Amino acid sequence: MGGERIMKINIDVDAILRSRGMGSDAKTQRFIANEVANLSDDYVPFQSGTLKNTRIIANDGSSITYRGPYAHYHWVGEIYGPNIPLGDEGFFSRAPKKPTGRQMAYDGGPMRGPRWTERMMANRRADLMKRIAVYVGGKAR
């Protein structure tokens, strides 16, 4: 008797997510992976640029892979050996390699060095969050 009203609201959560680039097409995930890679560029070890310039971002944005036979060693930041000196020509190394306990030295350090994406996130997380918020039409907190 009292005029009770029932209101029914249909919310299309999938449409809202799609409008923000977060649907099943992984558009936002790809954006985030690209931003992480771009912000990490100044942290990646750099001699000739090969390691930085051969990164591969998965189509769905789920991973960033840095290619090259030495990528793992740079990520860890430790010299692996045994390393056999060849005079002025450098050195020869025979597999299987093992950690030597000596840390690598990097040109452009301390910014460039091991675990570059982790260090970038420690320094520039707020920048990344702002970029993501703008991309999806929100605000960073």
C-alpha positions as CSV (number, residue, x, y, z in Angstrom):
1,M,0.0,0.0,0.0
2,G,2.7,2.5,0.7
3,G,3.8,3.1,-2.8
4,E,6.9,0.9,-2.7
5,R,8.9,1.3,-5.9
6,I,11.3,-1.2,-7.3
7,M,14.1,0.0,-9.5
8,K,16.0,-2.4,-11.6
9,I,19.4,-1.4,-13.1
10,N,21.1,-3.5,-15.7
11,I,24.9,-2.8,-15.7
12,D,26.8,-4.2,-18.6
13,V,30.2,-4.7,-16.9
14,D,31.8,-6.1,-20.1
15,A,30.8,-2.9,-22.0
16,I,32.3,-0.7,-19.3
17,L,35.5,-2.7,-19.4
18,R,35.7,-2.6,-23.2
19,S,35.1,1.2,-23.2
20,R,38.3,1.5,-21.0
21,G,40.3,-0.8,-23.2
22,M,40.2,-3.7,-20.7
23,G,38.1,-6.1,-22.6
24,S,39.2,-9.5,-23.9
25,D,41.3,-7.9,-26.6
26,A,44.0,-7.1,-24.0
27,K,44.4,-3.6,-25.4
28,T,45.2,-2.1,-22.0
29,Q,47.5,-4.9,-21.1
30,R,49.5,-4.2,-24.3
31,F,49.6,-0.5,-23.5
32,I,50.9,-1.2,-20.0
33,A,53.6,-3.6,-21.3
34,N,54.7,-1.0,-23.9
35,E,54.8,1.7,-21.2
36,V,56.9,-0.5,-18.9
37,A,59.3,-1.2,-21.7
38,N,59.6,2.4,-22.7
39,L,60.1,3.7,-19.2
40,S,62.7,0.9,-18.6
41,D,64.8,1.9,-21.7
42,D,67.0,4.2,-19.6
43,Y,67.7,1.3,-17.2
44,V,68.6,-1.4,-19.7
45,P,72.4,-2.1,-20.0
46,F,73.6,-0.3,-23.1
47,Q,76.8,-0.8,-25.1
48,S,75.6,-0.9,-28.7
49,G,71.9,-0.9,-28.0
50,T,71.3,-4.5,-29.1
51,L,69.8,-5.6,-25.8
52,K,67.4,-2.6,-25.5
53,N,66.4,-2.7,-29.1
54,T,65.6,-6.4,-29.4
55,R,62.9,-6.5,-26.8
56,I,59.7,-8.4,-27.7
57,I,56.4,-7.6,-26.2
58,A,53.9,-10.5,-26.3
59,N,50.8,-9.8,-28.5
60,D,48.6,-10.0,-25.4
61,G,50.9,-7.8,-23.4
62,S,51.6,-10.5,-20.9
63,S,55.4,-10.4,-21.1
64,I,58.4,-8.4,-22.2
65,T,61.3,-10.5,-23.4
66,Y,64.8,-9.2,-24.0
67,R,66.6,-11.4,-26.5
68,G,70.3,-12.2,-26.9
69,P,72.7,-14.8,-25.5
70,Y,73.8,-12.4,-22.8
71,A,70.3,-11.1,-21.7
72,H,70.1,-13.4,-18.7
73,Y,73.6,-12.5,-17.5
74,H,72.8,-8.8,-17.7
75,W,69.4,-9.3,-15.9
76,V,71.2,-11.1,-13.0
77,G,74.1,-8.6,-13.1
78,E,76.7,-11.2,-12.3
79,I,79.7,-12.4,-14.3
80,Y,79.4,-16.0,-15.3
81,G,82.4,-18.1,-16.3
82,P,84.9,-19.8,-16.6
83,N,86.3,-17.0,-18.7
84,I,89.6,-17.7,-20.5
85,P,91.5,-14.6,-21.5
86,L,92.5,-14.3,-25.2
87,G,94.8,-11.3,-24.9
88,D,93.6,-8.1,-26.5
89,E,90.8,-10.0,-28.2
90,G,88.7,-10.4,-25.1
91,F,88.0,-13.8,-23.6
92,F,86.6,-17.3,-24.4
93,S,84.0,-18.9,-22.3
94,R,83.0,-22.5,-22.3
95,A,79.6,-23.9,-21.3
96,P,78.3,-24.7,-18.8
97,K,78.8,-21.3,-17.3
98,K,78.4,-20.7,-13.6
99,P,78.1,-17.6,-11.5
100,T,81.5,-16.3,-10.4
101,G,80.3,-14.1,-7.5
102,R,81.6,-10.9,-9.3
103,Q,79.1,-8.2,-10.2
104,M,79.1,-6.7,-13.7
105,A,80.0,-3.1,-14.2
106,Y,77.8,-1.0,-16.4
107,D,78.4,2.1,-18.5
108,G,75.8,4.7,-17.5
109,G,75.4,3.2,-14.1
110,P,73.9,3.4,-11.6
111,M,70.8,3.9,-13.7
112,R,71.7,1.2,-16.2
113,G,72.2,-2.2,-14.7
114,P,70.5,-5.5,-13.7
115,R,66.8,-6.0,-13.1
116,W,66.0,-2.9,-15.1
117,T,62.2,-3.2,-15.0
118,E,62.1,-3.8,-11.3
119,R,64.4,-0.7,-10.7
120,M,62.3,1.4,-13.0
121,M,59.1,0.5,-11.1
122,A,60.8,1.4,-7.8
123,N,61.6,4.9,-9.3
124,R,58.8,5.6,-11.7
125,R,55.7,3.7,-10.5
126,A,53.7,7.0,-10.1
127,D,54.6,8.0,-13.7
128,L,53.3,4.6,-15.0
129,M,50.1,4.8,-12.9
130,K,49.4,8.3,-14.3
131,R,49.9,7.1,-17.9
132,I,47.6,4.1,-17.4
133,A,45.0,6.3,-15.7
134,V,45.0,8.7,-18.7
135,Y,44.8,5.8,-21.1
136,V,41.7,4.2,-19.5
137,G,40.1,7.6,-18.9
138,G,40.5,7.6,-15.1
139,K,42.7,9.4,-12.5
140,A,45.7,8.1,-10.8
141,R,45.6,8.1,-7.0
